[in-house]
Amino acid sequence: MTQTNRATRGGPDRMKGLTGKRIVIAGSASGIGAATARRLAEEGARVVLGDINTPAAGALAESIRKAGGQAVAKWFDLAERESIASLMDECIAQFGGIDGLVNVAADLSPETVQGDTDLLSMEVDLWPHVLKMNLVGFVHAIRAALPHLVAQGGGSIVNVSSAAAWMGMPVFPAYASSKIGGHALMRHVARRWGSENVRCNSVAPGQIMTEAARKLRSADELAEMQRAVPLPRLGVPEDIGSAIAFLMSDDAAWITGQVWSIDGGMTCRE
């Protein structure tokens, strides 16, 4: 089904309870965030697209509106607590409340990724930066959304993690630590506010071929990545977006405190 069709008609193919829901997506101009925004809009949700790249977020919001959906874009920066709170204010101003939050954003800038080598060779000062951006940023976003979700009787939060949290890689220890820390944060929220009908889950993507990732990988590198995946292809952002949409929907009303590995079987265990 095309985006236009999903966005302009109801029917039994839609997920339960997403029509009309008001969802903030923190980090949504490209990749997984953009795919999530499109899928939620196709399912009838109203979305606020927060991103530091406001032109791209604005273009995505415009494309969603042209397809019959409801979307607005808002500047936001993980490092700026006030900008995180402003996302919630925008959702309330535009749509009258908040039903859900999707935390996607992370610092994947070249200087941060290239500096996150191994424990002995990396600069120790990189650690507080990565944890502030990738973990404490989620804390601020959840803190900003929770009072609204509790006040209206519940809602859903989904954090985007990474297969790196499970794998024990020879590089990226700060990034992996920030993501596994997010699992503890997610379970705290699920346990503490579950009685108030607030659900919180995480998705842990594997090798996801965004447009940027494809440009950075050689054919040999892509082939090597494919060999690590039992299924016959690498992931695409839409694979993650559809899982997030399900967790935001009423079809997932009894799922909370979980980390879903969406990686083509890369981290499957015996």
N, C-alpha and C positions, 0 to 999 in steps of 0.2 A: 504494500500500500504506500502511496506517495505521501510526502509531508502534507501537501494540500488537502488530500482526502481525509487523512487522520485529523487534521486541524479543523475541518469544517463539518464533520459529521460524527454522530455518536454511533453506537452499535455494540454488539456482543464481543467484538474483537478488542475493545478497549479494556485496559486494566481497571479494576474497580476503584472508585473513589478518587481518581485523580482529576476528573473534570472540575474545574473551578478552584482547585487548590492553589494556594499562594506560596511559591517556593523561591527562596533565595539561593543562588548558585555563586559561591565565592571562588572565582577563577573560572571564567567561562568563555573567553574570547576565542579559544582554539582547542584542538585536541579533545581530550575526554570531557572537559567542561562544556565545550560547544556541542558535542554529540549528545551529552546529557540534556542540555537546554532544548535542543531540537526535539529529542524524544519526549521529554515532559510536555512540551508545547503540543506535540502531535497527539498526546493523550489527553489534552484539554486543560492542562495546568497553566496557570499564569506565572510567569517567571521574571525575576529580577536578576539581570546578568551583571555581576560585579567583576571588574578586571582592571589591572593597571593599564592595559592596552584599550583605552576607551574607543578609539576609532573602530577597531575590530569588533569589540563588544556591541557598539552601536550598529554596525553593519549587520551583525547577526540578529540583533533585535528587530531591525527593519525587515530582514528576510523572513523572520518568524511572523511578523505582522502581515506581510504581503501574502503569506500562506494561510492566513485566517486565524492565527494564534494571537496571544497577548503576551507582550514582552517589553521590558524597558531596560536600558543599560545605565550603569552607574560606575563612576570611577571608584576603585578600591585598591588598597595596598596592604599586604599582609603585615608590613612593618608599622602601619599607622592604625592604632586602636580606634581612633575617631572615625576613620573611613569604614571600618568594619561595622561600627554601630550605625553609620549612615545608610548602609545597605538595608538594615532592618527598618529604619525610618522611611526609606524609599518604598519598601514593600507595603508598609502600613499606609503611607500617603497615597500610593497608586491603587492598591487593591483592598485596603481595609483591614489587613491583618497578616499573620504569618502562619502557615501550616507546616512548613518544612524548611530545612537547611541542608545544602550539599556543600561540603568542604572539599574543594579540589586543589586550590592553589598551593604551590610549593616553590621554593627558590631553586630553580634548575638553571640558573645563569651559568655561562661557561666558566667564569672565574670560580664560582662555588663548586661546581662539579669537578673541575680539574684540580682543585685544591684538596678535595676529599679523597685522598689516596690511601694511605694506611696509617696505623696508629703512630708509628715512629717517624714517618717522613712528613706527615701533614702538620700544619701550624695548629697549635692547640686553640688559638683564638678563633678558629673556624667553628669549633664545637658550639659555643654559646650563640653564634650567629645562626647556624643551621637549626638548632633547637628553638630559638626564638621565632624563626620564620615558619618552620614546618610543624612544630608542636604547639608552642605558645600562641601562634596565630589561630590555630583551631580552638584553643581555650577561649580566646577573646570572642571568636565568632559564636561559639556555643553559649557562652555567658550572655551575649547580646540577644540571642534568640530564645533561650530557655524561659525567661519570665513570660514572654508572649505565648509560647506553646502551653505552659502550665495554666495561664489565665483563661485560655479558651478551651481547656479540657483535653489537651494532648497534641501530638504531632510526631513527625519523624525527622531524624537527623542521620545523614550518611556521610562518613569520612572516607576519603580516598587514601588508601595506604599503598603498599607496594609489595611485590614478591620478595624484594630485597630484605624485608623485615624477617623473613623465614630462612633465607638461604645461606647465611654465613659466607659472604663474599670476601674476596681478598682486597677489595677496595670499597669505598663509600661507607665507612663505618658510621660517620655522623648522620648521613641520610637514613641509613637503616635503623639506627637507634631512635631517630625522631619518629620513624614510622611505627616501630614496635611500641614506643611510648604512647603513640596515638591509640593503640589497641587497649592499653590500660585505661586511658582517658575515656574511650568509648564504653568500656564495660562499667566504669564508675557511673557514667551518666545513665546507662541502661538500668543499673541496679538501683541507683538513688531515686530516679524519677519515673521508674516503670509504673509504680502505683498510681501515678498521675497521668498515665497513658501516654507518656513520652517514650518513643522507641529510639534506640541509637544503634547503628550497625556500621561496619566498615567493609569496603571492597578492596582486595589486594590484587591489582592488575599485574600480569606478567609482561611479556614483550609485546607492547602495543605500537603498531606502526602508524604513528601520526605522520602527517606530511613532512614535518621537520625531521623526524627520525629517519624516514626513507632517504632524505637528501644527505644525511650524515653517514649512511651505511653503504659499504661496497657490496657487490653481489656476493662475494665470499663471506662477508660478515653476516649477511642475511641468511645464507645457506647454513652457516654454523648455528645461528639462532634457531633456525627451523629444526635442526637436528635435536635440539633440547626439548622440543614440544611434541608430545605424542600425536596430537591432532595434525591434520595435513596442511595447516596454514598458520601464519602468525596472526596475532590479534589486531583488531581495528578499534578505534574509539567507540564505535557503535556497540561493540560487545559489552563494554563497560557501561555505556549510557543506558542500555536496556535493563541491565541488572540493577542499576541505581533507581531507575523508574519503577521497577517492581518493588524494591524495598521502600520506596516512598508511597506506594499505593496501598489501598486497603486489602489487596490480595495478600499482603505481607503483614497483616495486623497482629499476628502472633509470633513474629520474628523480632528478636532484640538481643543485643549483647553478642552478636556474631561477627566473625570476619570471614567473608566469602573470598576464596582464592579464585580469580577468574583469569586463568593463565594457560588455557589449552592443555592442562595436565602437567605443566612444567614442574610443579612442586608436589605432585601426587606422592603419597606415602603408602607403604605396604600395610 
